[in-house]
Amino acid sequence: MRASIDIGSNSLLLLVQDADGNTVADVQSVVGLGKGMGPERGLFRPDRMAEALTVLTAYSERASALGVRADAIRAVATSASRRAMNAPSFYEEVRRKTGIRVDVVSGEDEARYTWLGALAGIDLPAGNLMVVDPGGGSTEVIVGEGRQIRSRVSLEIGTVRLTEMFLGYGTVAPGDYARLRAHVDGVVGALAIPAIPKALVAVAGTATTLMALELGLETYDAAKVHGGTLSAAALRTWIDRLLGATPEERKRLVAVSPGRSDTLLAGAAILLRVLEQSRRQACRVSDRGLRHGVLVAR
């Protein structure tokens, strides 16, 4: 048995697999560890650290019950943890209280793990492929072929960061969304894509939640989401619906993953702009990602 934990800016995810690579447990919790940090370097908030510690304690116990010791879990932390000045002291507390050792990985390693995980279990055309991961703190855009990464860029736009910079957590004013979109346009517009990719694969919570909504799922079903196709037209429809909704309406609309209801609009804007920049009309959605890639790479 083996296990990994992905500690992102918004979500914490636990994956446990058997020796043959079959999934035994795949759990996610929306914690918002990066909330309130601001757009640059900052601090994890005490309430977010407390919530994350509670979740990581539960993950340690779940993995142990399935036969994986806490100190054998491959736990990696990404964008928010690279920016949080109190991340080292927090993860030392995590180690002392749970036994989990957390590795704050570089952007390059994050891209490699995401790439390896995202492409698993999806039929894709041969040739140049692109993977996009709109996370809470940053957006990773990776281009490659097979297992070989040709280029990767970490864009300093993420769902939590953009929500706090432009939208807030109440009803969104159209002018605020317009400013968000202009900012995203500027960042993504500078992204050089030399050739139209044969396929674009979107990973992580924004993409999988939007795919679940498009499928009309009332409860999340990874088997139905994984490998699905999400069009630019569908993204525009969901942006319009989210833009006009109150916080309570957003939670009802995003009942399949209510913890993402406030940041999904920003995530959809990122994903749509990357599609436009790559000259694709749709993307494939992968339910797999970094947590799978760290086990493949071991």
Secondary structure, DSSP 8 states (H G I E B T S, - for coil): -EEEEEE-SSEEEEEEE-TTS-EEEEEEEE--TTTTS-SSSB---HHHHHHHHHHHHHHHHHHHHTT--GGGSEEEE-HHHHHBTTHHHHHHHHHHHH---EEE--HHHHHHHHHHHHTTT----SS-EEEEEE-SS-EEEEEEETTEEEEEEEES--HHHHIIIII-SS---HHHHHHHHHHHHHHHHT---SS--SEEEEEHHHHHHHHHHHHT-SS--HHHHTT-EEEHHHHHHHHHHHHT--HHHHHHHTTTSGGGTTTHHHHHHHHHHHHHHTT-SEEEEES--HHHHHHHT-
